[in-house]
């Protein structure tokens, strides 16, 4: 497009085009700044992910596999238990360890989940204070048969 001489005090078409480009650039910079500000104010999904832990176990033949789990204190933990046997099983966190099945009481249970024979169960809990906790199956005869493990809660 040919340019004509501009009257004194008026921008030429070329200068007018530069003004338009500068306005677009400023608008783009302002838009990027607003988007970054909004993103900075959003939820921190990484922090939430750090407090959610997944653990899994298989219950079969009066044993847990694995038989030891480590979780962080204060985190939300989801346990998924797959029961591959033809008998129901529980995954019980005891408040204090027991030495024999006769010592088992519901009052001594911190948290538990049950998986029916051949099924998978999943539930969430918040671990107790840092320490090592006894895990067992609270169904009659299962503890005595050796269905035990440990939950290590780190601080």
C-alpha positions in Angstrom: 0.0 0.0 0.0 1.5 3.4 -1.0 2.1 5.8 1.8 1.2 9.5 1.5 2.9 12.3 3.3 1.0 13.0 6.5 -0.1 16.5 7.5 2.0 17.9 10.3 1.0 16.4 13.6 -0.8 13.4 12.1 0.7 10.0 12.0 1.5 8.4 8.7 -0.1 5.1 7.9 3.2 3.4 8.7 3.4 5.0 12.1 -0.3 4.2 12.7 0.4 0.6 11.9 3.2 0.6 14.5 0.9 2.1 17.1 -1.6 -0.7 16.4 1.1 -3.3 16.7 2.4 -1.8 20.0 -1.2 -1.8 21.3 -1.6 -5.5 20.4 1.8 -6.3 22.0 0.8 -4.5 25.2 -2.5 -6.3 25.3 -0.8 -9.6 24.8 1.6 -8.9 27.6 -1.2 -7.8 29.9 -3.2 -11.0 29.0 -0.2 -13.2 29.7 0.3 -11.5 33.1 -3.3 -12.0 34.0 -3.2 -15.7 33.1 0.0 -16.2 35.1 -1.6 -14.4 38.1 -4.7 -16.6 37.9 -2.5 -19.8 37.6 -0.5 -18.7 40.7 -3.7 -18.4 42.7 -5.0 -21.8 41.7 -4.9 -25.0 43.8 -1.6 -26.7 44.1 -2.4 -30.2 42.8 1.2 -31.3 43.4 0.8 -30.6 47.2 -2.5 -32.5 47.2 -0.9 -35.4 45.4 1.9 -35.6 47.9 -0.6 -36.2 50.7 -2.5 -39.0 48.9 -0.9 -42.4 49.0 -2.0 -45.6 47.4 -1.1 -49.0 49.0 -2.2 -52.4 47.9 -2.1 -55.9 49.2 -3.3 -59.3 48.2 -4.9 -61.5 50.8 -4.6 -65.3 50.2 -4.0 -68.5 52.1 -3.8 -66.7 55.4 -1.1 -64.3 54.3 -0.8 -60.7 53.1 1.4 -60.0 50.1 3.2 -57.7 50.7 3.2 -57.9 54.5 4.8 -54.5 55.2 3.7 -51.0 54.1 5.2 -47.6 54.7 3.1 -44.4 54.7 3.5 -40.8 55.9 1.8 -39.5 59.0 -1.1 -37.1 58.2 -1.5 -38.3 54.6 -4.7 -39.7 53.1 -4.0 -43.4 52.3 -6.2 -45.5 50.1 -5.8 -49.2 50.6 -6.8 -51.6 47.9 -7.0 -55.3 49.1 -7.5 -58.0 46.5 -8.8 -61.2 48.1 -7.7 -64.1 45.9 -8.9 -66.8 48.3 -12.2 -68.5 48.8 -12.4 -67.1 52.4 -13.2 -63.5 53.6 -10.3 -61.5 54.9 -9.8 -58.3 56.9 -6.9 -55.8 56.9 -6.9 -54.4 60.5 -4.6 -51.8 62.0 -4.2 -52.5 65.7 -3.7 -49.6 68.1 -1.3 -51.8 70.1 0.1 -55.2 69.1 -1.4 -58.4 70.4 0.4 -61.7 71.0 -2.6 -64.0 70.7 -6.0 -64.1 69.1 -7.6 -64.1 72.6 -6.4 -60.5 73.0 -8.2 -59.2 70.0 -11.0 -56.7 70.7 -12.8 -54.2 68.5 -11.7 -51.5 71.0 -8.1 -52.3 70.0 -8.8 -51.6 66.3 -7.6 -48.4 64.8 -9.0 -49.0 61.3 -10.1 -51.9 59.2 -11.4 -53.0 55.8 -12.9 -56.3 54.7 -12.7 -58.0 51.3 -15.1 -60.8 50.7 -13.8 -64.0 49.1 -12.7 -63.4 45.5 -13.4 -59.7 45.7 -11.5 -56.5 45.9 -12.1 -53.8 48.5 -10.8 -50.3 48.7 -11.1 -47.7 51.4 -9.2 -44.7 52.7 -7.8 -43.8 56.1 -5.5 -41.3 57.8 -2.6 -43.1 59.5 -2.0 -42.9 63.2 1.0 -41.1 64.8 4.5 -42.2 63.5 5.5 -45.7 64.7 5.1 -49.3 63.7 1.6 -50.9 63.9 0.5 -54.5 63.7 -1.7 -55.4 60.8 -3.7 -58.6 61.0 -6.8 -60.3 59.8 -9.3 -60.2 62.7 -11.4 -63.1 61.5 -11.4 -66.1 63.8 -8.3 -68.3 63.3 -6.6 -66.1 60.7 -4.2 -64.3 63.2 -3.3 -67.7 64.7 -2.6 -69.0 61.1 -0.1 -66.2 60.6 -2.1 -63.6 58.7 -0.1 -60.6 60.1 1.9 -57.7 58.8 3.2 -54.3 59.8 2.4 -50.7 58.9 5.3 -48.3 59.3 4.1 -44.7 59.7 6.9 -42.1 59.1 6.9 -38.6 60.6 
